[in-house]
Amino acid sequence: MDENPETVANTDAVEPEQEKKGGLSFPAFLAIVVLASLSFRSFAFSLYSIPSESMLPRLMNGDYLVASKWNYGFTRNSLPFDIPLISGRIFAGQPERGDVVIFKHPVDGTDYIKRVIGLPGDMISIQEGRISINGELVPQEVVPDIRIPVSENTNCAWGAEQVRDANGGLWCEYAAARETLPNGVSYDVFDFGDVPQDYWGPEQVPEGMLFLMGDNRDNSQDSRFAAEPGKGIGFVPQLLLVGKAQMILWSTDGSAEWLKPWTWFTAGRDGRMGNGI
């Protein structure tokens, strides 16, 4: 039987039209994701790990922290691989005394972390391990000894006493003091006796420079030492600032093994994650 042409026509009329495809191609989507990630890392936050004990007791070897990038402005050092897309420093901001800052070493360009002690124009002097800023002695008060647990990535530096607790755990016990800068910022420091770096200055911090120190005073290569690759930093140009340390996101005692995923969690140091700096 012949088909009713009218029926065929009606069927064709109600057949849905093919939807037009929209959206991004995968390469375009991937490019946007990469660009967004690079922008976030360059201008918002970035992650850093602590490889040494120069900032004890606040920061420990094995801490992973997040630093904000906008506080001091942006330079080529803010960009991945130091891409020279920014000339000088834009949206510049002045650090404050007591800030814990990420910066590029003035000679070898590696990432360092120290605390801001002196700002441009400050007269800095250190005698017997005590800091003076513009002729005023920075107050210190003795605090109870601080214990740091011995682990795969943390041993007792000189000046510490190794002790064992009631459960058999090993600890490094350090004599400590609390230092308070003129703007009211307080933090704990370690200092273990009379060493050459306990005497420095007086010298004035040049314009555009910073005087930086580690909190672990006798185990820190900082502005008290001339800038050399892998060693001292001298006065640090503000152009080399990368960011301000804000929070510890993760901390590991170094016992994790890649082939044992459960150790990624058992190696975590309880009580440190999420702490502000």
N, C-alpha and C positions, 0 to 999 in steps of 0.2 A: 504494500500500500504506500502510495506516495505520502511523504510528509507534508503536513499543512505548512505552507510557506509562512503563514501568519504566525504560527507557533514558533517556528525557527527564528523568525524576526524578533518575537518577544523574548525568547531565550537569550539571543544575542544582546538585546537591549539591557537586560538586568545583570548580565555578567559583569562582575566588578572589574574596574580598571586596575592595571598593575600599579602598585604603589611605587612611587619614586624613592630610590634609596638616598639617604642623607647621612650626616655625620662625617667624622674624620677618618681618613685612612689610618692604618696602624702606624706607618712611619711618622705621619703628622702628629698622632697622639703621643708616640714615644718621644718625639722632639719636644713637645710641650711639657711632658713629665720631666725630662732631663733639664729643660730650661727652668722650670719651677723649682726643682731640687737645687740647682746651682744658685738661683736667686735667693732661696731660703738660706742656704749655707753661706752665701756671700753677705747678705744684708740683715739677717735675722739672728739665727743661732748656729753654733757649730760645736762639735764634740771634740774633747781632748782627753788624753790619758796622762796620768802622772807617773813618770818613769824613775823618780828619785825621791830622796827623803829631805830635800832642802826646804820644804814647806811644812815639815812636821812642827807642831802636832795637828794643825788644821787639815792638811792634806797628806795622804799616805800613798806610798807606792802601790799601784793597782787601783787607785780611784779613777773613775771616768766621770768627767764633769761637762756641763754645758756652759758655754760662754755666750753672752749677748754681743752682737756685732755693732750696734748703732751708738753706743754710749759715747765714744770718742771720735766719731766720724768715720769716714771710709777712705781707704787708700788702696793702692794696688795690692797691699798685703791682705786686704779683706777678701780678695778674689782667689778662687782655686788656682793653684800653680803660679800665684803672683802675676797673673796676666796684666800687662801694663796698659790697662784701659782707663785708669784713673790717674790724673796728674795731681800730685800734691795730696792734700787732705780736704775732703768736702764734708760739710755739715759738722765741722770740728767741734768736739766737746772736751772740756778740761777734766782730767781725772781728779779725784779727791784723795787726800791722804788716807791710807788704809785700804784703798781698793786693791783687790788681787787681780792682776792684769796678765793677759796673754800677749806676748810680743815676739817679734823676730830678733834673734841675736844680731847685734850690730855688724858682726864680721861674717859669720857662717850662715846666717839666715834661718837657723833652726828655731822651732817654737820653744820659748821659755815661759816660765810663770814665776812671778815675784810679787811682793807687796810694795805699793807706792809709799815712800817715806818722805821724800823731798820734792817740792814743786819748783818750777822756774823762779829764780830769784831767792830761794831759801838758802840760808847759810847753814850747812850741815857739819857737825863735828861729832866724833865718837871717841870717848875716853873711857878706858876700863870697861868697854862693852856697852856703855850707856850713851844714848843718842841725845844730842842737843840740836834743836831747830831754832834758828834765829836767836841764839843765846839762851834759850829756855830748855832746861833738862826735861826730857820726856819721862813722865812718872812710870815707875815699875813697882809692883808689889809681888812678894813671894806667894805662890799658890801651892796647894798640895801636889806632890809628885804625880806625874802623869805616866800611866802604863800603856804601852803599845804591844799588842800580841805578836810574838814571834811566829812567822809563817814562811811559806815557800819564797815569797818575794820581799820579806821584811825581816832583817836581822838587826841586832843591836849595834848602833854606831858608837864611836868612842864617846865617852862621857856618860854612857848609860850603864846601869847595873842590871844584869840578867837575873831574874828571880823566878821562882816556881810557886804557883798557887796551890791551894789545898787539894785541887783535883789533878795536880801534876802538870798543868799547862805552863808554858814558858812565856815570860813577859819581859819587855825592856822597860825599865823604870828610869824616868828622866826627871831631874830637878827642873822646875819651870817657874816662870814669872809672867805676870800679866802687864802688858805695856799699853798705855793709853795716849794716843796722839792728841795734838791741840784741838782737833775738831770733835773729840769724844769717842773716836773709834778705838775699841779695845780688842786685844787678841793675846793669845799665849805664845811665849817664845822659849826656846831652849838656848842656854849659854853655859858652857862647861868650864870656864876658867880663862886665865890670861893667855891669849894668843895674839900674834901680830895683827890680825884683822880687827882686834878690839880697839885699835887706835887708828884714827883716820881724820884727815882734815885739820882745821876747818877749810871748807871749800864751798863756793857758791854754785848752786845749780844753774847752768847756763840757760838762756832763753830757748824755749822749744824742747828742753830736755827734762828728764826725770831721774831722781835718785831712788833706786829700787833695792830691796833687801829680801832675803829669805827669812822665814820665822825660825828656822833651825840655824841659828846664827853662826855656829862654828863648823857647819857642814853645808855652806852655801857659797857658791861662786856668784857674786852679785856686783853692785856698783862700787864696792870697796876695792875691786880688782880691775886692772886695765882690761880692756876688751881684747880677748884672744879667742880663736876658734875652740869651742867646746869648754871654755873656761869662763873668766870674768866677763862682765858686760860694760863696765864703765858707766858714764852717764848715757841714758838711753833716749834717742830722739823720739818724740811723740809720733812722728811719722811711721814708726815701726810698731805702734800699738795695733793689735788685732781685735781684742775684745775684753770684756770684763767677766771674770769667773762668777757664776751665779749659783749653781747647785750641783751637788754630787748625785748623778743618776744611778751609778752602779759602782760597787767596790768589790774586788776579788782578792783573796789571799794568795793567789798564784798556784793553787793546787788543782785547778781544772785541767782536764785533758780533752782534746778535740774528739777522740774516739770513744769517750765516755760521757754522753750528753748529760747524765744526771749530775756529774760533777760541776757543770756550768752553774748549777744552783747551790750545791752544797759548799762551793768555794766562796759564795757571797758573804760579805761581812754584814751581819745583822746590825741595824741601828745607824748605818751610815747613808743608805740610799734615801734620797729626797732631802738631805740636809742642805741648808743654805750655806753660802761661803761668806 
